[in-house]
Amino acid sequence: MSPIVLVAGLVLVFLAATAILGVTALTAWRRHRAADFPTKKITAHVSLQATSIVLWIVFLVTMQPWIAWTAFAVITAGQVFGDLLMFASYRAR
């Protein structure tokens, strides 16, 4: 197994762990949600992050660098929404 495959596999493990933590946070926030729950931002964030995980798996299968860079771009875009949600959750509490 090449070092790049090993590192890419570890990245997938970390992406999965982050997704699990995100679902846990969303579940807790949803239990205490108010009328102004940001459904559109949540949908955008979850969709982009799920897409990035799928792209990363495709990268692991194909080992095409452009797919890894695309996954990185999608993760970054999704993180913008995640940051907005984190600040909104903090303000709500």
Residue pairs with C-beta under 8 A, 6 or more apart in sequence:
4 63
5 60
5 63
8 56
8 59
8 60
8 68
9 60
11 56
12 53
12 56
12 57
12 60
15 52
15 53
15 56
16 53
19 49
19 50
19 53
22 46
22 49
22 82
25 89
26 42
26 46
29 89
29 92
30 37
32 92
32 93
33 92
34 92
38 84
38 85
38 88
41 81
41 84
41 85
41 88
42 81
42 85
44 78
44 81
45 78
45 81
45 82
45 85
47 78
48 74
48 75
48 77
48 78
48 81
49 75
49 78
49 82
51 74
51 78
52 71
52 72
52 74
52 75
52 78
55 67
55 70
55 71
55 74
56 68
56 71
58 67
59 67
59 68
59 71
